[in-house]
Amino acid sequence: MASVPTTQKALEVVQFGDPLKGTLKLNKEAPVPKPGDGQVLVEMKYACLNPADVFTVQGIYPGVKNVTEKKPGFVAGLEGSGKVVATGSGCSLKAGTRVVPLLGERAGSWQQYLVVSEKQCIPVPDDVDDATAAQLFVNPLTVVGMLDEIQQKAPVKDNPWIVQTAANSTLGRMFIQLARKRGLKTINVIRTSATKQELVQLGADEVVVVSEESELSKKILQLTGGKGAAAVVDAVGGEIGTACCSSLAKGGLFQGYGLQSGQPIQVSNSDLIFKDIVIRGFWLAIWFPKQPSSVVQEVFDMLRKKELVPHIQKIFALEDYLEAFKAQFSPDRRGKILFKLT
């Protein structure tokens, strides 16, 4: 068994609120837990900083138990990767096995060591690196899930156009790649032109810069030949999400999966009635448990083949968490923010 320290670094949520204003504390002497029966101790290599993690720190994300119970004093972080360094009795995983721990409502990836049930560990293939594996869960599976829903419930057979907001995010870039692989066309909405050419090179069919358009919905109608979009996937809400929703074709599907603006969309009753559009949300925590276990291996296969390529903006040490959050909030962020833990 590898030598394991008794203390570790852990980034703790000490109160809910603005991540840049004293809500987080780096504990350099947090205890390293010991695995019980059926549990493994994972030495974490990388952990992601996702929008849902921001909402966790703010105290508004319903997917973390400490948030719903209004109890700060915990380690946040929804996903990451590491390797097994110790096991409890009855475990089949061996020390040295690289894994992605599924943390669910407990969270906790922003620390150097964590204990998790062996059943909640996904082994990482040898040809997928640690930084890529750390991004397995939230973004790739959300993209797969949303596209599956679209292909099942939106009129894409006759109209291949899908609009997505926040298209320059890591998830947005993956959406472009997988939609193209499935024969669908994307209209990618971004706020500034800084990443426009990158998205075109990645395979975006159209890129619309909000700051350059007076009427976003009319632009989308123009790009779709007057049909409107078969589907919209929206991470922004507010005016941008509302404009995209109003550009839906008859029978179109709107999927909301984020709220970066902090404002809800407004939906026209006439669109609901006369265009028969459908408005629904997408949350991985609801979709994923209904899927076969093979969906994870499908994502690993796409990562191996470079059909999905997670783009990393920057990797920060845990001590530099304030700079990491500033990078996360940058309007021109081009990829995922990661913490390097060990």
VOPAGU-2260 file (C-alpha; in pm, 1 decimal, decimal comma):
REM VOPAGU-2260
SITE   aa  ch    i         X         Y         Z
SITE  MET   A    0       0,0       0,0       0,0
SITE  ALA   A    1     129,3     346,4     -88,7
SITE  SER   A    2     235,4     576,6     191,6
SITE  VAL   A    3     -59,3     800,1     274,0
SITE  PRO   A    4     -26,2    1120,2     478,2
SITE  THR   A    5    -251,2    1191,6     774,7
SITE  THR   A    6    -341,0    1544,4     663,9
SITE  GLN   A    7    -422,0    1704,6     329,6
SITE  LYS   A    8    -525,0    2025,8     155,2
SITE  ALA   A    9    -898,1    2076,2     106,3
SITE  LEU   A   10   -1096,4    2371,4     -27,4
SITE  GLU   A   11   -1393,2    2418,7     203,6
SITE  VAL   A   12   -1714,7    2617,4     168,7
SITE  VAL   A   13   -1733,5    2805,6     499,7
SITE  GLN   A   14   -2035,4    3018,1     405,9
SITE  PHE   A   15   -2259,0    3053,0     102,4
SITE  GLY   A   16   -2222,6    3350,7    -130,5
SITE  ASP   A   17   -1981,8    3511,1    -376,8
SITE  PRO   A   18   -1681,6    3277,7    -430,5
SITE  LEU   A   19   -1452,5    3582,4    -444,5
SITE  LYS   A   20   -1566,8    3724,7    -111,6
SITE  GLY   A   21   -1460,4    3498,7     172,5
SITE  THR   A   22   -1693,0    3204,4     118,0
SITE  LEU   A   23   -1406,7    2958,2      66,4
SITE  LYS   A   24   -1114,5    2858,8     287,4
SITE  LEU   A   25    -812,9    2644,1     206,0
SITE  ASN   A   26    -763,7    2400,2     493,2
SITE  LYS   A   27    -403,0    2279,2     482,3
SITE  GLU   A   28    -446,8    2039,4     774,3
SITE  ALA   A   29    -766,4    1856,8     683,8
SITE  PRO   A   30    -764,2    1493,6     799,2
SITE  VAL   A   31    -721,2    1218,5     541,8
SITE  PRO   A   32   -1010,5     972,9     585,4
SITE  LYS   A   33    -970,9     596,5     606,2
SITE  PRO   A   34   -1173,2     360,5     388,4
SITE  GLY   A   35   -1428,0     132,0     550,5
SITE  ASP   A   36   -1573,6    -193,5     423,3
SITE  GLY   A   37   -1639,4    -171,4      50,0
SITE  GLN   A   38   -1472,3     168,2      26,1
SITE  VAL   A   39   -1156,2     296,2    -137,6
SITE  LEU   A   40    -930,1     590,8     -64,2
SITE  VAL   A   41    -866,3     793,3    -379,8
SITE  GLU   A   42    -570,0    1025,7    -421,6
SITE  MET   A   43    -715,7    1296,8    -640,8
SITE  LYS   A   44    -510,4    1422,9    -934,8
SITE  TYR   A   45    -740,7    1679,8   -1095,6
SITE  ALA   A   46   -1077,9    1833,4   -1015,2
SITE  CYS   A   47   -1299,6    2052,4   -1232,3
SITE  LEU   A   48   -1447,5    2391,9   -1166,8
SITE  ASN   A   49   -1791,8    2377,0   -1328,9
SITE  PRO   A   50   -2080,1    2627,4   -1330,7
SITE  ALA   A   51   -2264,6    2389,8   -1097,1
SITE  ASP   A   52   -1971,8    2421,3    -855,1
SITE  VAL   A   53   -2012,0    2798,8    -862,9
SITE  PHE   A   54   -2380,7    2756,3    -781,1
SITE  THR   A   55   -2281,2    2520,7    -497,6
SITE  VAL   A   56   -2059,7    2785,1    -340,1
SITE  GLN   A   57   -2334,9    3041,3    -386,8
SITE  GLY   A   58   -2573,5    2808,3    -205,3
SITE  ILE   A   59   -2825,5    2765,7    -485,4
SITE  TYR   A   60   -2739,7    2429,5    -645,8
SITE  PRO   A   61   -2998,1    2164,2    -548,2
SITE  GLY   A   62   -2775,0    1872,0    -641,4
SITE  VAL   A   63   -2556,2    1897,1    -328,6
SITE  LYS   A   64   -2700,4    1787,0       5,7
SITE  ASN   A   65   -2519,9    2052,1     211,9
SITE  VAL   A   66   -2674,2    2319,5      -8,8
SITE  THR   A   67   -3030,9    2191,6      18,2
SITE  GLU   A   68   -2985,6    2157,5     395,1
SITE  LYS   A   69   -2826,4    2505,2     415,1
SITE  LYS   A   70   -2519,6    2364,7     590,4
SITE  PRO   A   71   -2185,1    2518,7     490,2
SITE  GLY   A   72   -1866,0    2361,4     619,9
SITE  PHE   A   73   -1793,9    2104,2     349,4
SITE  VAL   A   74   -1564,0    2038,0      54,2
SITE  ALA   A   75   -1721,4    2125,0    -282,7
SITE  GLY   A   76   -1638,7    1991,8    -628,6
SITE  LEU   A   77   -1858,2    1760,8    -833,5
SITE  GLU   A   78   -1605,8    1575,3   -1047,2
SITE  GLY   A   79   -1241,7    1483,2   -1083,7
SITE  SER   A   80   -1003,3    1194,3   -1130,8
SITE  GLY   A   81    -741,7    1014,8    -924,6
SITE  LYS   A   82    -606,3     674,9    -827,4
SITE  VAL   A   83    -687,2     424,5    -557,7
SITE  VAL   A   84    -419,8     425,9    -284,9
SITE  ALA   A   85    -590,6     218,8     -12,7
SITE  THR   A   86    -890,1     -12,1      12,0
SITE  GLY   A   87   -1123,8    -137,8     279,8
SITE  SER   A   88   -1217,3    -502,0     317,9
SITE  GLY   A   89   -1417,9    -667,7      43,5
SITE  CYS   A   90   -1290,8    -448,5    -241,4
SITE  SER   A   91   -1183,5    -580,5    -579,6
SITE  LEU   A   92   -1022,2    -258,4    -703,5
SITE  LYS   A   93    -646,5    -263,8    -654,9
SITE  ALA   A   94    -421,7      13,8    -530,5
SITE  GLY   A   95    -292,7     207,4    -830,6
SITE  THR   A   96    -617,2     179,8   -1029,3
SITE  ARG   A   97    -701,8     513,0   -1191,2
SITE  VAL   A   98   -1063,4     607,4   -1133,9
SITE  VAL   A   99   -1331,7     872,5   -1167,6
SITE  PRO   A  100   -1526,0     879,7    -839,0
SITE  LEU   A  101   -1899,6     951,1    -873,8
SITE  LEU   A  102   -1965,7    1180,7    -580,0
SITE  GLY   A  103   -2329,2    1271,9    -635,2
SITE  GLU   A  104   -2495,7    1490,8    -374,5
SITE  ARG   A  105   -2204,8    1475,3    -131,1
SITE  ALA   A  106   -1959,0    1653,3    -368,0
SITE  GLY   A  107   -1598,7    1673,0    -239,9
SITE  SER   A  108   -1351,8    1660,2    -531,1
SITE  TRP   A  109   -1164,4    1977,3    -422,7
SITE  GLN   A  110    -935,2    1788,5    -187,9
SITE  GLN   A  111    -628,7    1571,0    -220,4
SITE  TYR   A  112    -781,7    1252,0     -76,5
SITE  LEU   A  113   -1137,1    1124,8     -46,7
SITE  VAL   A  114   -1316,3     805,5      48,2
SITE  VAL   A  115   -1588,0     667,5    -175,9
SITE  SER   A  116   -1769,8     340,4    -223,9
SITE  GLU   A  117   -1591,5     110,1    -466,6
SITE  LYS   A  118   -1923,1      82,8    -654,0
SITE  GLN   A  119   -1910,4     457,4    -721,6
SITE  CYS   A  120   -1574,4     438,8    -901,1
SITE  ILE   A  121   -1537,0     423,5   -1278,4
SITE  PRO   A  122   -1199,1     278,2   -1384,1
SITE  VAL   A  123   -1014,0     495,4   -1636,4
SITE  PRO   A  124    -874,2     328,5   -1951,3
SITE  ASP   A  125    -496,1     342,8   -1990,5
SITE  ASP   A  126    -518,5     556,1   -2304,6
SITE  VAL   A  127    -722,5     835,9   -2141,3
SITE  ASP   A  128    -510,5    1082,5   -1942,3
SITE  ASP   A  129    -598,1    1208,4   -1594,3
SITE  ALA   A  130    -693,8    1562,4   -1697,8
SITE  THR   A  131    -933,6    1432,0   -1962,3
SITE  ALA   A  132   -1079,8    1171,1   -1726,8
SITE  ALA   A  133   -1149,3    1444,9   -1470,6
SITE  GLN   A  134   -1396,5    1592,5   -1720,1
SITE  LEU   A  135   -1578,5    1266,5   -1796,1
SITE  PHE   A  136   -1903,0    1323,1   -1616,4
SITE  VAL   A  137   -2059,3    1670,4   -1625,9
SITE  ASN   A  138   -1988,6    1797,4   -1976,1
SITE  PRO   A  139   -1963,0    1493,3   -2209,7
SITE  LEU   A  140   -2257,3    1309,1   -2058,8
SITE  THR   A  141   -2470,8    1625,2   -2058,7
SITE  VAL   A  142   -2395,3    1670,7   -2429,5
SITE  VAL   A  143   -2483,3    1307,7   -2503,1
SITE  GLY   A  144   -2801,4    1332,8   -2298,0
SITE  MET   A  145   -2924,2    1656,1   -2453,3
SITE  LEU   A  146   -2857,9    1535,5   -2806,9
SITE  ASP   A  147   -3031,7    1205,2   -2734,8
SITE  GLU   A  148   -3336,5    1397,5   -2609,8
SITE  ILE   A  149   -3331,2    1625,5   -2913,4
SITE  GLN   A  150   -3312,2    1338,9   -3159,7
SITE  GLN   A  151   -3600,8    1165,9   -2983,7
SITE  LYS   A  152   -3829,6    1465,9   -2927,8
SITE  ALA   A  153   -3743,5    1749,5   -3169,8
SITE  PRO   A  154   -3825,2    1766,7   -3544,5
SITE  VAL   A  155   -3462,2    1728,7   -3654,7
SITE  LYS   A  156   -3532,8    1476,8   -3931,5
SITE  ASP   A  157   -3682,1    1752,2   -4145,2
SITE  ASN   A  158   -3487,7    2042,1   -3993,3
SITE  PRO   A  159   -3132,2    1976,8   -3869,2
SITE  TRP   A  160   -3071,4    2319,9   -3708,8
SITE  ILE   A  161   -2997,0    2342,1   -3336,8
SITE  VAL   A  162   -2918,3    2668,6   -3157,3
SITE  GLN   A  163   -2692,6    2665,5   -2854,9
SITE  THR   A  164   -2596,2    2951,1   -2624,8
SITE  ALA   A  165   -2265,3    2976,7   -2435,2
SITE  ALA   A  166   -2114,1    2797,1   -2733,0
SITE  ASN   A  167   -1755,0    2888,7   -2641,9
SITE  SER   A  168   -1767,6    2687,1   -2318,6
SITE  THR   A  169   -1611,6    2342,5   -2291,8
SITE  LEU   A  170   -1957,2    2187,9   -2307,6
SITE  GLY   A  171   -2048,5    2407,7   -2604,5
SITE  ARG   A  172   -1741,7    2295,0   -2796,3
SITE  MET   A  173   -1822,3    1930,5   -2726,3
SITE  PHE   A  174   -2178,5    1992,4   -2841,5
SITE  ILE   A  175   -2049,0    2120,9   -3176,4
SITE  GLN   A  176   -1831,9    1811,2   -3220,0
SITE  LEU   A  177   -2096,8    1552,9   -3134,2
SITE  ALA   A  178   -2381,2    1727,9   -3318,5
SITE  ARG   A  179   -2166,5    1732,3   -3632,0
SITE  LYS   A  180   -2087,0    1362,8   -3587,0
SITE  ARG   A  181   -2461,8    1291,7   -3569,2
SITE  GLY   A  182   -2534,1    1488,9   -3887,4
SITE  LEU   A  183   -2693,1    1791,2   -3717,2
SITE  LYS   A  184   -2618,3    2159,0   -3781,0
SITE  THR   A  185   -2543,4    2411,1   -3508,4
SITE  ILE   A  186   -2599,1    2784,0   -3473,1
SITE  ASN   A  187   -2364,6    2887,9   -3196,2
SITE  VAL   A  188   -2444,0    3199,8   -2996,2
SITE  ILE   A  189   -2159,8    3381,5   -2819,4
SITE  ARG   A  190   -2140,0    3724,2   -2658,4
SITE  THR   A  191   -1818,5    3853,1   -2818,8
SITE  SER   A  192   -1621,2    3763,8   -3130,4
SITE  ALA   A  193   -1307,3    3652,5   -2941,5
SITE  THR   A  194   -1367,9    3279,5   -2997,1
SITE  LYS   A  195   -1561,1    3291,1   -3326,3
SITE  GLN   A  196   -1287,3    3150,0   -3550,6
SITE  GLU   A  197   -1201,5    2877,0   -3300,7
SITE  LEU   A  198   -1560,5    2752,2   -3311,3
SITE  VAL   A  199   -1568,1    2762,4   -3691,8
SITE  GLN   A  200   -1248,1    2557,3   -3705,4
SITE  LEU   A  201   -1402,5    2311,4   -3461,3
SITE  GLY   A  202   -1695,6    2250,8   -3695,8
SITE  ALA   A  203   -1957,7    2512,7   -3607,1
SITE  ASP   A  204   -2192,4    2563,8   -3902,8
SITE  GLU   A  205   -2283,1    2917,7   -3797,9
SITE  VAL   A  206   -2160,2    3147,2   -3522,5
SITE  VAL   A  207   -2370,7    3443,8   -3410,7
SITE  VAL   A  208   -2209,2    3716,8   -3200,5
SITE  VAL   A  209   -2472,9    3881,6   -2982,6
SITE  SER   A  210   -2290,0    4215,1   -2967,2
SITE  GLU   A  211   -2302,2    4235,5   -3348,5
SITE  GLU   A  212   -2673,4    4161,7   -3392,1
SITE  SER   A  213   -2964,3    4396,3   -3324,5
SITE  GLU   A  214   -3224,8    4116,2   -3329,0
SITE  LEU   A  215   -3095,0    3770,6   -3245,3
SITE  SER   A  216   -3418,8    3584,6   -3324,5
SITE  LYS   A  217   -3438,6    3735,8   -3673,8
SITE  LYS   A  218   -3077,7    3636,6   -3740,9
SITE  ILE   A  219   -3153,6    3276,9   -3646,0
SITE  LEU   A  220   -3460,7    3272,8   -3870,5
SITE  GLN   A  221   -3247,0    3405,4   -4155,8
SITE  LEU   A  222   -2981,9    3136,0   -4105,1
SITE  THR   A  223   -3244,4    2861,3   -4104,5
SITE  GLY   A  224   -3407,8    2980,5   -4424,0
SITE  GLY   A  225   -3710,0    3110,7   -4236,6
SITE  LYS   A  226   -3790,6    2774,3   -4075,8
SITE  GLY   A  227   -3660,0    2847,7   -3730,0
SITE  ALA   A  228   -3458,1    2603,6   -3520,0
SITE  ALA   A  229   -3570,0    2249,7   -3443,6
SITE  ALA   A  230   -3416,4    2279,5   -3096,5
SITE  VAL   A  231   -3244,4    2519,8   -2860,2
SITE  VAL   A  232   -3006,7    2426,6   -2579,6
SITE  ASP   A  233   -2963,8    2720,7   -2345,4
SITE  ALA   A  234   -2720,9    2782,6   -2060,9
SITE  VAL   A  235   -2781,9    3157,4   -2032,3
SITE  GLY   A  236   -3151,6    3241,6   -1991,3
SITE  GLY   A  237   -3259,2    3605,8   -1983,4
SITE  GLU   A  238   -3279,8    3805,3   -2305,3
SITE  ILE   A  239   -3050,5    3573,0   -2500,8
SITE  GLY   A  240   -3239,7    3258,5   -2402,7
SITE  THR   A  241   -3571,4    3431,5   -2470,7
SITE  ALA   A  242   -3462,7    3537,8   -2820,6
SITE  CYS   A  243   -3344,5    3186,4   -2902,7
SITE  CYS   A  244   -3669,0    3036,1   -2774,1
SITE  SER   A  245   -3874,0    3267,3   -2994,7
SITE  SER   A  246   -3678,9    3142,2   -3297,9
SITE  LEU   A  247   -3801,0    2783,0   -3259,6
SITE  ALA   A  248   -3976,3    2616,8   -3550,0
SITE  LYS   A  249   -4316,2    2449,0   -3516,4
SITE  GLY   A  250   -4287,6    2157,9   -3276,6
SITE  GLY   A  251   -3947,2    2282,1   -3162,4
SITE  LEU   A  252   -3783,8    2182,1   -2834,7
SITE  PHE   A  253   -3621,4    2423,1   -2587,8
SITE  GLN   A  254   -3384,1    2265,5   -2334,2
SITE  GLY   A  255   -3259,6    2483,0   -2050,1
SITE  TYR   A  256   -2957,0    2349,3   -1867,1
SITE  GLY   A  257   -2805,6    2661,9   -1710,2
SITE  LEU   A  258   -2877,6    3017,6   -1600,1
SITE  GLN   A  259   -2562,1    3221,2   -1647,5
SITE  SER   A  260   -2753,2    3550,3   -1671,0
SITE  GLY   A  261   -2939,3    3485,4   -1348,5
SITE  GLN   A  262   -3263,4    3574,1   -1528,3
SITE  PRO   A  263   -3540,1    3342,7   -1654,5
SITE  ILE   A  264   -3654,9    3326,3   -2014,1
SITE  GLN   A  265   -3991,9    3467,7   -2117,7
SITE  VAL   A  266   -4209,7    3246,2   -2334,6
SITE  SER   A  267   -4485,8    3367,6   -2564,0
SITE  ASN   A  268   -4819,9    3196,3   -2508,5
SITE  SER   A  269   -4885,5    3220,2   -2882,0
SITE  ASP   A  270   -4565,2    3023,3   -2949,2
SITE  LEU   A  271   -4677,2    2755,5   -2703,4
SITE  ILE   A  272   -5020,8    2733,3   -2860,0
SITE  PHE   A  273   -4975,6    2793,6   -3229,3
SITE  LYS   A  274   -4620,8    2664,1   -3278,0
SITE  ASP   A  275   -4666,0    2374,3   -3034,8
SITE  ILE   A  276   -4319,2    2424,0   -2889,5
SITE  VAL   A  277   -4201,2    2230,2   -2585,1
SITE  ILE   A  278   -4007,6    2391,0   -2298,6
SITE  ARG   A  279   -3818,5    2162,7   -2063,5
SITE  GLY   A  280   -3503,6    2145,2   -1857,7
SITE  PHE   A  281   -3213,4    1904,5   -1867,9
SITE  TRP   A  282   -3035,5    1795,2   -1550,8
SITE  LEU   A  283   -2774,5    1521,3   -1564,2
SITE  ALA   A  284   -2867,5    1405,0   -1213,7
SITE  ILE   A  285   -3211,1    1304,2   -1345,2
SITE  TRP   A  286   -3106,9    1170,1   -1686,5
SITE  PHE   A  287   -2795,0     969,4   -1596,9
SITE  PRO   A  288   -2944,6     715,9   -1349,5
SITE  LYS   A  289   -3189,9     603,8   -1620,9
SITE  GLN   A  290   -2911,5     516,7   -1865,9
SITE  PRO   A  291   -2734,3     182,7   -1917,4
SITE  SER   A  292   -2379,8     157,8   -1782,4
SITE  SER   A  293   -2255,3     135,9   -2139,9
SITE  VAL   A  294   -2308,4     511,2   -2185,7
SITE  VAL   A  295   -1990,9     580,8   -1985,8
SITE  GLN   A  296   -1783,9     350,0   -2205,5
SITE  GLU   A  297   -1933,2     516,8   -2512,9
SITE  VAL   A  298   -1804,3     850,5   -2385,7
SITE  PHE   A  299   -1461,3     703,8   -2311,7
SITE  ASP   A  300   -1453,8     566,8   -2668,5
SITE  MET   A  301   -1532,1     911,9   -2808,7
SITE  LEU   A  302   -1259,6    1066,1   -2592,8
SITE  ARG   A  303   -1011,6     804,0   -2714,1
SITE  LYS   A  304   -1099,4     866,1   -3078,5
SITE  LYS   A  305   -1084,7    1245,3   -3029,0
SITE  GLU   A  306   -1447,5    1269,8   -3137,9
SITE  LEU   A  307   -1494,2    1466,0   -2817,0
SITE  VAL   A  308   -1199,6    1683,1   -2717,6
SITE  PRO   A  309   -1225,7    1861,8   -2381,1
SITE  HIS   A  310   -1053,1    2197,7   -2403,7
SITE  ILE   A  311    -867,3    2312,8   -2092,8
SITE  GLN   A  312    -837,0    2685,3   -2034,8
SITE  LYS   A  313    -593,7    2668,8   -1742,1
SITE  ILE   A  314    -488,4    2445,6   -1454,3
SITE  PHE   A  315    -452,6    2603,2   -1109,7
SITE  ALA   A  316    -306,1    2485,7    -781,8
SITE  LEU   A  317    -566,3    2461,1    -507,5
SITE  GLU   A  318    -394,9    2752,5    -329,4
SITE  ASP   A  319    -478,3    2974,6    -626,4
SITE  TYR   A  320    -852,6    2915,3    -605,3
SITE  LEU   A  321    -939,2    3287,1    -619,4
SITE  GLU   A  322    -754,8    3323,6    -950,6
SITE  ALA   A  323    -928,9    3009,4   -1074,2
SITE  PHE   A  324   -1270,2    3160,3   -1002,7
SITE  LYS   A  325   -1172,5    3486,1   -1173,1
SITE  ALA   A  326   -1077,1    3284,2   -1481,0
SITE  GLN   A  327   -1407,2    3095,5   -1458,3
SITE  PHE   A  328   -1599,2    3423,9   -1463,4
SITE  SER   A  329   -1412,2    3564,3   -1765,7
SITE  PRO   A  330   -1658,7    3629,2   -2053,3
SITE  ASP   A  331   -1399,0    3508,8   -2305,9
SITE  ARG   A  332   -1312,3    3184,2   -2127,0
SITE  ARG   A  333   -1226,2    2923,0   -2387,5
SITE  GLY   A  334   -1224,6    2602,3   -2189,1
SITE  LYS   A  335   -1240,0    2419,2   -1859,4
SITE  ILE   A  336   -1075,1    2539,4   -1540,3
SITE  LEU   A  337    -907,0    2256,2   -1347,7
SITE  PHE   A  338    -744,3    2223,9   -1007,7
SITE  LYS   A  339    -426,5    2012,6    -985,8
SITE  LEU   A  340    -441,5    1841,3    -649,2
SITE  THR   A  341    -142,1    1605,5    -625,4
